[in-house]
Amino acid sequence: MHEHDVIVVGAGGAGLRAAIAAQEEGADVAIVSKLHPVRSHTGAAEGGINAALREGDSWEKHAYDTMKGSDYLGDAPAIETLCKDSPEEVIQLEHWGLAFSRDEDGRMSQRPFGGMSFPRTTYAGAETGHQLLHTMYEQLVKRGIQVYDEWYVTRLAVSDEEDPTDRECHGVVAYDIKSGGLDAFRARDGVILATGGPGQVFDHTTNAVANTGDGPAMAYRAGVPLEDMEFIQFHPTTLPSTGVLITEGVRGEGGILYNENGERFMFEYGYANNDGELASRDVVSRAELTEVNAGRGIEDEYVHLDMRHLGEERIIDRLENIVHLAEDFEGVDPLEQPMPVKPGQHYAMGGIETDENGETCISGLYAAGECACASVHGSNRLGGNALPELTVFGKRAGQHAAGGDLGTAKIETGKRGDWETGEVDTPVEPGDVSAPGEDVVADGSGGTTTSSGGSLSPEKYVQRALDTERERVESLLEKDEGRQHAEIRADVQKSMTRNVNVFREEAGLKQALRDIRDAREKYQDVYVADKSSTFNTDLIQTIETRNVLDLAEAITLGALARDEFRGAHWRKENQERRDEVWLKHTMLSWEDGRPDLWYRPVVLEGENKTYEPKVRSY
Ligand SMILES: Cc1cc2nc3c(=O)[nH]c(=O)nc-3n(C[C@H](O)[C@H](O)[C@H](O)COP(=O)(O)OP(=O)(O)OC[C@H]3O[C@@H](n4cnc5c(N)ncnc54)[C@H](O)[C@@H]3O)c2cc1C
């Protein structure tokens, strides 16, 4: 058994920032990651990181834009923390050596991004995430922080008191991808989940294959609520054949969207008369699909994004990476031709419920980055706001886990304070389908929901989680026939893209739930064909697929329950934002092997003002 003060799961931007902060606080910290740090998906981030750095801008303006972008579903204490702390974090990155693009006068360049009232997106060409990841990795190496890379975390070691808010997290269990062995990691002070987004729930996504939502799924099954899962961002400019992202920076620099008739439809059809192409992402994605549905799409599928008028010099200076992506993944030279683009799954606004210090309702368990929901993005994230979220909340989670004093959080977690029960009419029973005694889709710490009243020592909880996990992996490997994970996963991904996309309606959402149930039943019979112990991706993907199923169900249940149109969530039956009913977060807790729906009010009271919900237009 390995032992450290703080264990960080994940080595993307959030995990690296958390580890550095925990170490600065004096903790013995280690990172456990299924990928080598610089292969983490943060490296794919292109457009930039928002920070109010210049005269004429302020954190208050950034907070206002973010709250408006969230369609008034973000929590003010989290949003204000993000916007206040982001400038310091960007300057820190610059001091660590991040090679930001520069203006003629030597200042860091900033460009306009969708939904922002000021050009505050600071960038390094179209490779901001790559630069950010490498800069922080250098700090990690310099500080000698231990990294267990290519270790896949499969289970949290959490005590099993009946009420999740009484539970404690003592460590994790991980599978060594190189050797095939399982081992335990005991965390004396805290575990920080920084496992990234769940893009693999959908089949057309900008996310990497490793983005399977492992952190949210593990936390959910250990008793932490998932928050606002229905809010999935579909980015308006992804390449049709692969889902590869074309950054919003192209539109920020002046790129234009055209339909089949060559019309600049954002203005021509009044989708966003002021901001046009630079309206918020949800607005542009709906506009593109409306064009396609009205018969004005190209090949009935996509629209064109044209940046030729920017000129080669400017394109190569600020967007060179885009030229290579369009050429390599779509066979289009954007210096000579417009790029075909369509909406694709890009980001999860929801995730593991945390407060603004990164802490969950389980003591000693933290989350930061895309896997977490603090909640800064509410129902729609503004471009350039995820990277500051990684650094600001990664740092806070690291500091808090290591014993730093950040003051009492204003956001409550778990079923404490103000909350109400919820109901949703589902066509099939959601949750676990395992026969009695077969633990396939449920696990907290020991793998059952029985309570031992929290009587074991921390080491024993960790050991028990390891023993349970060994049994599970052995049972997955011992079967010689059955269903393969790839077939189960592909069916669910297709159904999610078809039924839980930009435009949603009750019948489609119910169909998705039936498909997920069907997949859960098939998963009962899943088997791993590859029995080897070195780089057994068959086994890893089989375990990941279970996480994909849990998250697909959480997203769809939230989407079915919320019968209003807010931010990225559009419902055919109710195409209006309904503040009188829905100014609340959707919460799902895994209780007795099934999801329990409840709600918590949005916190609109900020430090100096209360944000009044207004009509959101661009
Ligand atoms: C193509 C693309 C472009 C983007 N561009 C921008 C942009 O310009 N600006 C912006 O603000 N945002 C952007 N975003 C969003 C932003 O990049 C992501 O939200 C963010 O990088 C996620 O960082 P993370 O640290 O949370 O997760 P990741 O960087 O995905 O890292 C997750 C880590 O967790 C590890 N992990 C996962 N599961 C396990 C497990 N079970 N066991 C062990 N380790 C595990 C992985 O190995 C990895 O190290 C973009 C997103 C995409 C997809």
The ligand as an SDF file (V2000), in Angstrom:
LIG
                    3D

 53 58  0  0  0  0  0  0  0  0999 V2000
  -10.4810   20.2770  -28.0040 C   0  0  0  0  0  0  0  0  0  0  0  0
  -10.7520   21.1150  -26.7850 C   0  0  0  0  0  0  0  0  0  0  0  0
  -10.3770   22.4530  -26.7680 C   0  0  0  0  0  0  0  0  0  0  0  0
  -10.6100   23.2330  -25.6360 C   0  0  0  0  0  0  0  0  0  0  0  0
  -10.2100   24.5450  -25.6310 N   0  0  0  0  0  0  0  0  0  0  0  0
  -10.4040   25.2970  -24.5020 C   0  0  0  0  0  0  0  0  0  0  0  0
   -9.9510   26.6540  -24.4340 C   0  0  0  0  0  0  0  0  0  0  0  0
   -9.3490   27.1840  -25.3610 O   0  0  0  0  0  0  0  0  0  0  0  0
  -10.1790   27.3490  -23.2950 N   0  0  0  0  0  0  0  0  0  0  0  0
  -10.8310   26.8290  -22.2240 C   0  0  0  0  0  0  0  0  0  0  0  0
  -11.0110   27.5050  -21.2230 O   0  0  0  0  0  0  0  0  0  0  0  0
  -11.2460   25.5160  -22.2640 N   0  0  0  0  0  0  0  0  0  0  0  0
  -11.0520   24.7560  -23.3620 C   0  0  0  0  0  0  0  0  0  0  0  0
  -11.4820   23.4510  -23.3890 N   0  0  0  0  0  0  0  0  0  0  0  0
  -11.9650   22.8340  -22.1500 C   0  0  0  0  0  0  0  0  0  0  0  0
  -10.7890   22.4820  -21.2530 C   0  0  0  0  0  0  0  0  0  0  0  0
   -9.6420   22.2570  -22.0360 O   0  0  0  0  0  0  0  0  0  0  0  0
  -11.0530   21.2270  -20.4130 C   0  0  0  0  0  0  0  0  0  0  0  0
  -12.2510   21.3990  -19.7120 O   0  0  0  0  0  0  0  0  0  0  0  0
   -9.9320   21.0230  -19.4310 C   0  0  0  0  0  0  0  0  0  0  0  0
   -8.6690   20.9970  -20.0670 O   0  0  0  0  0  0  0  0  0  0  0  0
  -10.0950   19.7490  -18.6130 C   0  0  0  0  0  0  0  0  0  0  0  0
   -8.9840   19.6710  -17.7550 O   0  0  0  0  0  0  0  0  0  0  0  0
   -8.9610   18.6480  -16.5350 P   0  0  0  0  0  0  0  0  0  0  0  0
   -7.6730   18.8630  -15.8200 O   0  0  0  0  0  0  0  0  0  0  0  0
  -10.2090   18.7780  -15.7730 O   0  0  0  0  0  0  0  0  0  0  0  0
   -8.9810   17.2230  -17.2600 O   0  0  0  0  0  0  0  0  0  0  0  0
   -7.9760   16.5430  -18.3280 P   0  0  0  0  0  0  0  0  0  0  0  0
   -6.9880   17.4880  -18.8830 O   0  0  0  0  0  0  0  0  0  0  0  0
   -8.8550   15.7900  -19.2790 O   0  0  0  0  0  0  0  0  0  0  0  0
   -7.1780   15.5250  -17.4470 O   0  0  0  0  0  0  0  0  0  0  0  0
   -7.8040   14.4180  -16.8540 C   0  0  0  0  0  0  0  0  0  0  0  0
   -6.7440   13.5930  -16.1760 C   0  0  0  0  0  0  0  0  0  0  0  0
   -7.3770   12.5970  -15.4010 O   0  0  0  0  0  0  0  0  0  0  0  0
   -6.7410   11.3670  -15.6190 C   0  0  0  0  0  0  0  0  0  0  0  0
   -7.7230   10.3030  -15.3490 N   0  0  0  0  0  0  0  0  0  0  0  0
   -8.9920   10.2090  -15.8260 C   0  0  0  0  0  0  0  0  0  0  0  0
   -9.5900    9.1110  -15.3200 N   0  0  0  0  0  0  0  0  0  0  0  0
   -8.6870    8.5180  -14.5070 C   0  0  0  0  0  0  0  0  0  0  0  0
   -8.6950    7.3520  -13.7310 C   0  0  0  0  0  0  0  0  0  0  0  0
   -9.7670    6.5640  -13.6450 N   0  0  0  0  0  0  0  0  0  0  0  0
   -7.5780    7.0180  -13.0550 N   0  0  0  0  0  0  0  0  0  0  0  0
   -6.4610    7.7870  -13.1220 C   0  0  0  0  0  0  0  0  0  0  0  0
   -6.4000    8.9140  -13.8610 N   0  0  0  0  0  0  0  0  0  0  0  0
   -7.5010    9.2740  -14.5350 C   0  0  0  0  0  0  0  0  0  0  0  0
   -6.2070   11.4150  -17.0260 C   0  0  0  0  0  0  0  0  0  0  0  0
   -5.1010   10.5780  -17.1570 O   0  0  0  0  0  0  0  0  0  0  0  0
   -5.8060   12.8910  -17.1330 C   0  0  0  0  0  0  0  0  0  0  0  0
   -4.4870   13.0420  -16.6500 O   0  0  0  0  0  0  0  0  0  0  0  0
  -11.2550   22.6690  -24.5230 C   0  0  0  0  0  0  0  0  0  0  0  0
  -11.6420   21.3360  -24.5460 C   0  0  0  0  0  0  0  0  0  0  0  0
  -11.4090   20.5680  -25.6680 C   0  0  0  0  0  0  0  0  0  0  0  0
  -11.8720   19.1430  -25.6760 C   0  0  0  0  0  0  0  0  0  0  0  0
  1  2  1  0
  2  3  1  0
  2 52  2  0
  3  4  2  0
  4  5  1  0
  4 50  1  0
  5  6  2  0
  6  7  1  0
  6 13  1  0
  7  8  2  0
  7  9  1  0
  9 10  1  0
 10 11  2  0
 10 12  1  0
 12 13  2  0
 13 14  1  0
 14 15  1  0
 14 50  1  0
 15 16  1  0
 16 17  1  0
 16 18  1  0
 18 19  1  0
 18 20  1  0
 20 21  1  0
 20 22  1  0
 22 23  1  0
 23 24  1  0
 24 25  2  0
 24 26  1  0
 24 27  1  0
 27 28  1  0
 28 29  2  0
 28 30  1  0
 28 31  1  0
 31 32  1  0
 32 33  1  0
 33 34  1  0
 33 48  1  0
 34 35  1  0
 35 36  1  0
 35 46  1  0
 36 37  1  0
 36 45  1  0
 37 38  2  0
 38 39  1  0
 39 40  1  0
 39 45  2  0
 40 41  1  0
 40 42  2  0
 42 43  1  0
 43 44  2  0
 44 45  1  0
 46 47  1  0
 46 48  1  0
 48 49  1  0
 50 51  2  0
 51 52  1  0
 52 53  1  0
M  END
$$$$
